[in-house]
Amino acid sequence: MQLQIQLSIVCPVVSSVMRYISETMHNPLTDLLQIHVPVIAAPMAGISGPGVAAAVAKAGGLGLIGAGYIEPDRLTSIYNAALQQLSSTAEANGAVGVGLNNFACSQVITS
């Protein structure tokens, strides 16, 4: 509950700042990732969920979801939740992605 309240206060401010940055910053990274601002949200497992990723993408950056040790089915539903939040607005200027934990991936592949 407290996190939702904080995000509702922070996200409009971040969006305004990132909108200003997008008007003044353009570089090869923004071209490569097809985003409007050179901002990438860190994929921190347990923290960077669909809400944070969608908020960053709405503001023009790349919002990454922290996958950590999440099972594939759960990760798919989290990713789809982020996409659904993006599709509900016309302001999406960025992208959403998933940050994978290489150690966790190698554990799954080798076992």
C-alpha positions in Angstrom: 0.0 0.0 0.0 2.7 2.5 1.0 4.7 1.6 -2.2 1.7 2.3 -4.3 1.2 5.7 -2.7 4.9 6.6 -3.2 4.7 5.5 -6.9 1.6 7.6 -7.5 3.5 10.7 -6.2 6.9 9.9 -7.8 5.8 8.7 -11.3 4.2 12.0 -12.4 7.3 13.9 -11.4 9.6 11.4 -13.1 7.4 11.6 -16.2 7.7 15.4 -16.3 11.4 15.3 -15.9 11.9 12.6 -18.5 9.6 14.4 -20.9 11.9 17.5 -20.6 15.0 15.2 -21.1 13.5 13.6 -24.2 13.2 17.0 -25.8 16.8 17.8 -25.2 18.7 14.5 -25.3 19.1 12.2 -28.3 21.9 9.8 -28.8 22.9 6.4 -30.3 21.5 4.5 -27.2 18.1 6.0 -27.7 18.2 5.1 -31.4 19.4 1.5 -30.7 16.7 0.8 -28.1 14.0 2.9 -29.8 13.3 4.9 -26.7 13.0 8.7 -26.2 15.2 9.2 -23.1 18.5 7.5 -22.2 17.1 6.0 -19.0 17.1 2.3 -18.2 15.4 1.1 -15.0 17.6 -1.5 -13.2 16.0 -5.0 -13.2 16.0 -5.5 -9.4 14.3 -8.8 -8.5 11.4 -8.2 -6.1 11.4 -4.4 -6.7 11.3 -3.8 -10.4 7.9 -5.2 -11.2 5.3 -4.4 -13.9 4.3 -1.0 -12.4 7.8 0.4 -12.3 8.7 -1.0 -15.7 5.5 0.5 -17.2 6.1 3.9 -15.5 9.6 4.2 -16.9 8.4 3.1 -20.4 5.5 5.6 -20.3 8.1 8.3 -19.5 10.2 7.3 -22.5 12.8 5.0 -21.1 13.5 1.3 -20.9 11.7 -0.3 -18.0 13.3 -3.7 -17.1 11.5 -6.2 -14.9 13.8 -8.1 -12.5 13.3 -11.8 -13.1 15.6 -13.2 -10.5 14.4 -16.7 -9.8 10.9 -16.3 -11.0 9.3 -19.3 -12.7 8.7 -18.8 -16.5 4.9 -18.9 -16.2 4.9 -16.2 -13.5 7.4 -14.1 -15.4 5.1 -14.3 -18.5 2.2 -13.0 -16.4 4.3 -10.2 -14.9 5.5 -9.1 -18.4 2.0 -9.2 -19.7 0.8 -7.1 -16.8 3.4 -4.4 -17.7 2.4 -4.5 -21.4 -1.3 -4.2 -20.4 -0.5 -1.1 -18.3 1.3 0.4 -21.4 -1.6 -0.4 -23.7 -4.0 1.5 -21.4 -2.3 4.8 -22.2 -1.3 6.7 -25.4 1.8 8.1 -23.6 4.0 5.1 -24.0 7.2 6.4 -25.5 9.6 3.7 -24.3 9.9 -0.1 -24.0 9.6 -2.9 -21.4 12.0 -5.7 -21.1 13.2 -8.4 -18.7 16.5 -8.6 -16.9 17.5 -12.2 -16.4 19.9 -13.6 -13.8 22.5 -15.5 -15.6 23.4 -17.6 -12.6 19.8 -18.6 -12.2 19.5 -19.4 -15.9 22.5 -21.6 -15.9 21.1 -23.5 -12.8 17.9 -24.3 -14.7 19.7 -25.3 -17.9 22.2 -27.6 -16.2 19.7 -29.3 -13.8 
